[in-house]
């Protein structure tokens, strides 16, 4: 007979999900307090587990008073647990809940059943077992991007499969890499291109005129862009024609997202990352559009990408900080990527939100940053 894994719904369900998936749990009981039921936490955990666990159910648990906690703990122990192997995940819930349930379940060891407690330490990446012979084991890298979103109560409203985006990004990778690797030399011209591209999108006028004929590295960029079929342009010409709206979108800012995306493809596996993910919370209906999101070692990295100069990036940084908390959870990290330099006061604000910044010539360090993050 398989073990029953007993866990308590919490606002940080990854701490429950990771060991359950890692251990290959076959039967899971989720204790759900009224507060967690209102948040939809237990339902989110069940939804994520349904893809891996044959039997998952939510059980209401009243934690309003010490008396109700003890009463529900007693009823829980009477739910056909005698003679069963039970693993109690003690990462969630209040101390009173854990103590009351532990007291009841500990009696199983005096009968035909068995009982162990398990604590998931997500900060250290360890699973701590407490029984007659206490032990530890390392957490495995089991969390996918889809798992993360479901656990946080979100679902995607667009296609986030990387193969489609990778195919599109690969077709213009030479231009993307040229811009990313020459951000300092191209700084002003990148801003000009973004301005003209935005005008082309807003005015539906793909033909735009530059103020002066580009030269040097800017001319090399446009020559490469013309060869890649993104623009119509000839040397020493002020006339610039974006091939289509998608090309205009690319120069308006999508190229920064694709630059990061191309670097991610060399670091992570499909299913661990996505570009331009549109997500909605199942309970609150809150919608967010995320430029780049990645998951590795059970942690999320959420990236905001900007191509135009930001005189005041604090609003974008604040929004990124909120998305990191809401979508990514406690173990998530935020990264603000800008093709243009970022003001010192914006960097200070980013540090307050624990958000890293790569701006201007620092953009060339994206690959190393992603590798360092993935290997922690």
C-alpha positions in Angstrom: 0.0 0.0 0.0 1.4 3.4 -0.9 2.2 6.1 1.6 -0.2 9.0 2.3 1.6 12.3 2.1 -0.1 14.9 4.3 0.7 18.6 3.7 -0.7 22.0 4.7 -1.7 24.5 2.0 0.4 27.6 2.2 1.1 30.8 0.2 4.4 29.3 -0.9 3.3 26.0 -2.2 6.6 25.2 -3.9 7.8 23.9 -0.5 5.1 21.3 -0.6 5.2 20.5 -4.3 9.0 20.0 -4.7 9.3 17.1 -2.3 6.0 15.5 -3.4 7.1 15.4 -7.0 10.7 14.4 -6.1 9.5 11.5 -3.9 7.0 10.3 -6.5 4.0 10.6 -4.1 1.0 8.6 -5.2 -1.6 9.8 -2.7 -1.7 13.3 -1.2 -4.0 14.9 1.3 -3.9 18.7 1.4 -5.1 20.4 4.6 -6.7 23.7 3.7 -7.5 26.3 6.3 -10.3 28.9 5.6 -7.6 31.5 4.8 -5.8 29.3 2.3 -9.2 28.2 0.8 -10.0 31.9 0.2 -6.7 32.4 -1.5 -7.2 29.3 -3.6 -3.8 28.0 -2.4 -4.9 24.4 -1.8 -6.6 24.3 -5.2 -3.5 25.6 -6.9 -1.4 22.9 -5.3 -3.8 20.2 -6.3 -4.0 21.6 -9.9 -0.2 21.4 -10.2 0.0 17.9 -8.6 -2.8 16.4 -10.7 -0.3 16.0 -13.6 1.9 13.8 -11.5 -0.1 12.3 -8.6 -2.9 9.8 -9.2 -4.8 10.7 -6.0 -5.0 14.2 -4.6 -7.7 15.6 -2.3 -8.2 18.8 -0.3 -9.4 18.5 3.3 -10.9 21.4 5.2 -9.1 22.2 8.5 -10.3 24.8 11.0 -7.4 26.6 12.6 -9.5 29.4 14.2 -8.9 28.3 17.8 -6.7 25.8 19.7 -9.9 23.8 20.4 -10.8 23.6 16.7 -7.2 22.7 15.8 -7.1 19.8 18.2 -10.6 18.6 17.2 -9.7 18.6 13.5 -6.3 17.0 14.2 -8.1 14.2 16.0 -10.6 13.7 13.2 -7.8 13.6 10.7 -6.0 10.8 12.6 -9.3 8.8 12.5 -9.5 9.0 8.7 -8.5 5.4 7.9 -4.8 6.2 8.8 -4.4 3.3 11.1 -2.0 0.7 9.6 -0.9 3.1 6.9 2.5 4.7 6.2 2.1 8.5 6.6 4.5 11.2 5.7 3.6 14.6 7.3 5.1 17.6 5.5 5.6 20.1 8.2 6.8 23.1 6.1 3.4 24.9 6.0 0.8 25.8 8.6 1.2 27.3 12.1 3.1 25.8 15.0 -0.1 24.9 16.7 -1.4 23.0 13.7 1.9 21.1 13.3 2.1 20.2 17.0 -1.5 19.1 17.3 -1.3 16.9 14.1 2.0 15.5 15.1 0.7 14.5 18.5 -2.2 12.6 17.0 -0.2 11.0 14.2 2.7 9.9 16.4 0.4 7.2 17.8 0.6 5.4 14.4 4.1 4.2 15.3 2.7 2.2 18.2 0.5 0.2 15.8 0.8 -1.5 12.5 1.4 1.8 10.7 4.4 4.1 10.4 4.8 7.9 10.6 7.6 10.3 9.6 7.8 14.1 9.3 9.5 15.9 6.5 10.6 19.6 6.3 11.5 21.2 3.0 14.2 23.8 3.4 14.0 25.7 0.1 16.7 28.2 1.0 19.3 25.4 1.6 17.8 23.1 -1.0 17.5 20.2 1.5 14.8 17.7 2.6 15.0 17.0 6.3 13.6 13.8 7.6 12.7 13.3 11.3 12.0 9.8 12.6 13.9 7.2 14.6 16.9 7.8 12.3 16.9 11.5 11.2 18.4 12.1 7.8 18.8 14.7 5.0 18.7 14.6 1.2 19.2 17.2 -1.4 16.3 18.7 -3.3 16.3 17.8 -7.0 15.7 20.3 -9.8 12.1 19.3 -10.5 10.1 22.5 -10.9 9.2 23.4 -14.5 7.9 26.8 -15.7 4.4 25.3 -16.0 4.6 23.9 -12.4 5.6 27.2 -11.0 2.8 29.1 -12.7 0.1 26.6 -11.5 1.5 26.7 -8.0 1.2 30.4 -7.9 -2.4 30.2 -9.2 -1.6 31.5 -12.7 -2.2 30.1 -16.1 -0.8 31.3 -19.5 -3.1 32.9 -22.0 -0.7 32.6 -25.0 1.6 30.0 -26.5 4.8 29.9 -24.4 6.5 27.0 -26.1 10.1 28.1 -26.9 10.4 26.3 -30.2 8.2 28.9 -32.0 10.0 31.8 -30.5 13.4 30.3 -31.0 12.7 29.8 -34.7 11.7 33.5 -35.1 14.6 34.7 -33.0 17.1 32.5 -34.9 16.1 34.1 -38.2 17.3 37.5 -37.0 19.9 36.4 -34.4 22.8 38.0 -36.3 21.1 41.4 -35.9 20.1 40.8 -32.3 23.6 39.8 -31.3 25.2 42.7 -33.2 23.0 45.2 -31.2 23.5 43.4 -27.9 27.3 43.3 -28.3 27.6 46.9 -29.5 25.2 48.7 -27.2 27.7 51.3 -26.1 28.7 52.3 -29.7 25.0 52.1 -30.8 23.5 53.8 -27.7 21.9 56.8 -29.4 21.1 55.1 -32.7 19.3 52.3 -30.8 17.1 55.0 -29.3 16.5 56.5 -32.7 15.6 53.2 -34.2 13.1 52.5 -31.4 11.5 55.9 -31.9 11.1 55.4 -35.6 9.9 51.8 -35.1 7.3 53.0 -32.6 6.1 55.7 -35.1 5.8 53.0 -37.8 3.7 50.9 -35.5 1.5 53.7 -34.2 1.0 55.4 -37.5 0.9 52.3 -39.6 3.6 53.9 -41.8 6.4 51.4 -42.3 8.4 54.0 -44.3 10.3 56.4 -42.0 12.9 59.0 -42.6 16.1 59.4 -40.5 17.4 62.8 -39.7 20.8 62.1 -41.2 22.5 59.3 -43.2 23.9 56.7 -40.6 27.5 55.9 -40.7 30.0 53.7 -38.9 28.6 51.0 -36.6 25.0 52.3 -37.2 25.4 51.8 -41.0 26.8 48.3 -40.3 23.7 47.5 -38.3 21.3 48.6 -41.0 23.3 46.7 -43.6 22.9 43.6 -41.5 19.2 44.3 -40.9 18.6 44.7 -44.6 20.4 41.4 -45.4 18.2 39.7 -42.8 15.1 41.1 -44.4 14.0 43.4 -41.6 14.4 46.7 -43.3 14.8 48.3 -46.7 17.8 50.6 -46.7 20.8 51.4 -48.8 24.1 53.0 -47.8 24.1 56.8 -47.2 20.3 56.9 -47.3 17.9 58.6 -44.9 14.9 56.5 -46.0 14.2 53.5 -43.8 11.4 51.1 -44.5 10.5 48.4 -42.0 9.5 45.2 -43.7 6.4 44.7 -41.7 4.9 45.4 -38.3 6.8 42.5 -36.7 10.1 44.0 -37.9 9.0 47.4 -36.4 8.1 45.6 -33.1 11.6 44.0 -33.2 13.4 47.4 -33.3 11.0 49.0 -30.9 12.2 46.7 -28.1 11.6 43.0 -28.8 15.2 42.6 -29.8 16.3 43.0 -26.2 13.9 40.2 -25.2 15.3 38.0 -28.0 18.8 38.8 -27.0 18.2 37.5 -23.5 16.2 34.6 -24.9 19.0 33.5 -27.2 21.4 33.5 -24.3 18.9 31.4 -22.2 18.7 28.7 -24.9 22.3 27.8 -24.3 21.8 27.6 -20.5 18.3 26.0 -19.9 16.2 23.2 -21.4 12.8 23.7 -23.1 10.1 23.9 -20.4 12.3 26.0 -18.2 11.9 29.4 -19.9 9.6 31.5 -22.1 9.5 34.9 -23.8 6.6 37.3 -23.8 4.5 35.1 -21.4 1.0 36.4 -20.8 -0.4 35.1 -17.5 -3.6 35.5 -15.5 -4.4 34.6 -11.9 -7.2 32.1 -11.7 -8.6 33.7 -8.5 -8.0 37.4 -8.7 -8.0 37.6 -12.6 -4.9 39.8 -12.3 -3.1 39.8 -15.7 0.6 40.3 -16.3 2.8 40.3 -19.4 6.3 39.0 -18.6 9.1 39.7 -21.1 11.2 36.7 -20.1 10.7 34.1 -17.3 12.9 31.2 -16.5 13.0 28.5 -13.8 16.1 26.6 -12.7 16.9 24.7 -9.5 13.3 25.4 -8.3 13.8 29.1 -8.5 12.3 31.7 -10.9 14.1 34.5 -12.7 11.8 37.2 -14.1 13.3 39.7 -16.5 12.0 43.1 -17.8 13.6 44.3 -21.0 13.8 47.9 -22.3 15.3 49.3 -25.5 14.4 53.0 -25.2 16.0 55.5 -22.8 14.2 55.6 -19.5 14.4 59.1 -17.9 12.7 57.6 -14.9 12.6 53.8 -14.7 11.2 53.6 -11.2 7.7 52.7 -12.3 8.9 49.8 -14.4 11.2 48.6 -11.6 8.4 48.8 -9.1 6.1 46.8 -11.4 8.9 44.2 -11.9 9.3 43.9 -8.1 5.6 43.2 -7.7 5.5 40.6 -10.5 8.5 38.9 -9.0 6.6 38.5 -5.6 3.3 37.6 -7.1 4.3 35.2 -9.9 7.7 34.0 -8.8 7.3 33.7 -5.0 9.9 33.9 -2.2 12.8 32.2 -4.2 12.3 34.4 -7.3 14.8 36.9 -8.6 14.2 40.0 -10.7 16.5 41.3 -13.5 16.1 44.7 -15.2 17.8 44.7 -18.7 18.1 48.0 -20.5 19.9 48.8 -23.8 20.4 52.3 -22.6 22.1 53.5 -19.4 20.0 53.6 -16.2 20.1 56.6 -13.8 21.9 56.1 -10.4 18.7 56.7 -8.5 16.9 54.0 -10.5 19.7 51.6 -9.7 19.3 52.4 -6.0 15.6 51.8 -6.2 16.2 48.5 -8.0 18.5 47.4 -5.2 15.8 48.2 -2.6 13.5 45.7 -4.4 16.4 43.1 -4.7 16.4 43.5 -8.5 19.6 43.3 -10.5 20.3 45.7 -13.3 22.2 45.2 -16.6 22.2 48.4 -18.7 24.1 49.8 -21.6 27.4 48.1 -22.2 26.6 45.7 -19.3 24.2 44.0 -21.7 27.2 42.0 -23.0 27.4 40.3 -19.6 23.9 38.8 -19.8 25.2 35.4 -20.8 27.5 35.2 -17.7 24.8 36.5 -15.5 22.4 33.8 -16.6 25.0 31.1 -16.2 25.8 32.3 -12.6 22.2 32.4 -11.7 21.5 28.9 -13.1 24.4 27.4 -11.3 23.6 28.6 -7.8 
